[in-house]
Amino acid sequence: MQPFGTILLLLLSSAALVLLGHVFRLLRWEQFIRIYEYPQRRSLLRAMAGGYAVNFLLPFHVGDFLRAALAGRKMKTGTGFAFATVIMDRFLDVWVVALLFGGFRLAGLGGAAVLGAARYYLVFALLLAAALVLVVLLRDWLKKICLAFCGIFNDTLKLDGMMFFWSLINTFKDLGRVKIGRLVVNTLVMWAAYLGSYGALAAALTAAGQPMQL
């Protein structure tokens, strides 16, 4: 077991790096919103912090619904658009994680667990990519279906539902309006910080006498 000071430093480093990753996630999320409006970063930060707090307690990323609701209350485009941008943010995560697990597998790291995860996320990423292409190609037809579906509800739910579906379709369609270079930089820095955080946490556990690898 290493000295307590070493363990504490590693834990603090892990916390600092994961917060840095969250900052760049915020900047990346903001890019999708700025297609239509300029959001208040303070509001986005509160929404993301609330969502992560709920995700810490509940499974299946339930906190992302809260994140969208809190952000949408402060946005001109509303909750439906906010939820569509959160979905786009998570889509990017799936593609990046698929690449990461694929890289780990090619490097011979992690054994059977990494192989299984690599296969799962690869299939998931390909399905999402196919869905993205279909949404862009069939957007007019999909909008008609969404309009018919939302029409069975009252006016308030109909409006919210239409805003969500329209926003989701248009967010996919308008990806070309996002500055791709900045998007790539934000994503790379975000995931580098996350991986550094996981590595520091693993090192802290190892130093405390509980061997752990990245």
Disulfide bonds with the S-S distance in Angstrom:
none
